[in-house]
Amino acid sequence: MKQDFPKLGIKLLCRLFGKTRHAYYDHQWRLQDEGLKDEIVLQHVLSVREKQKKTSTLKLHFMLQEMLGQHGIKIRRDYLFSLMRQHGLEIRRRKRKAVTTNSRHWMHKYNNLIKELIINHPEQVWVSDITYI
């Protein structure tokens, strides 16, 4: 964001930080150019995503090379990843949940026989599980 300081203020601030006024304005121009480049990339990403909603970022990077080449823009893969993450455009993978127990089966389920038992000393109760058999 460009902040409008009086010219004397810019000159004084630049002198305090040991920079030139040209360096300040050069930074502002670079930010403006980069914002324009980001906007072009995002527009192309959205146009591809309209047709193919679940296109991954790697595939998008490959597909965008030709489109962005017409604008004279080259982007790296990691740059595209961070840009899409900043704008919330990455596709989130659903984590698979491993199903380990099926308690709704047709076989007989045994009651918990030691539920009410008060355990006072070691080896009073032994428990085992034979579900792997």
Secondary structure, DSSP 8 states (H G I E B T S, - for coil): ------HHHHHHHHHHHT--HHHHHHHHHHHHHHHHHHHHHHHHHHHHHHH-TT--HHHHHHHHHHHHHTTT----HHHHHHHHHHTT-S-------------S-SS-----TTSS----STTS------TT-
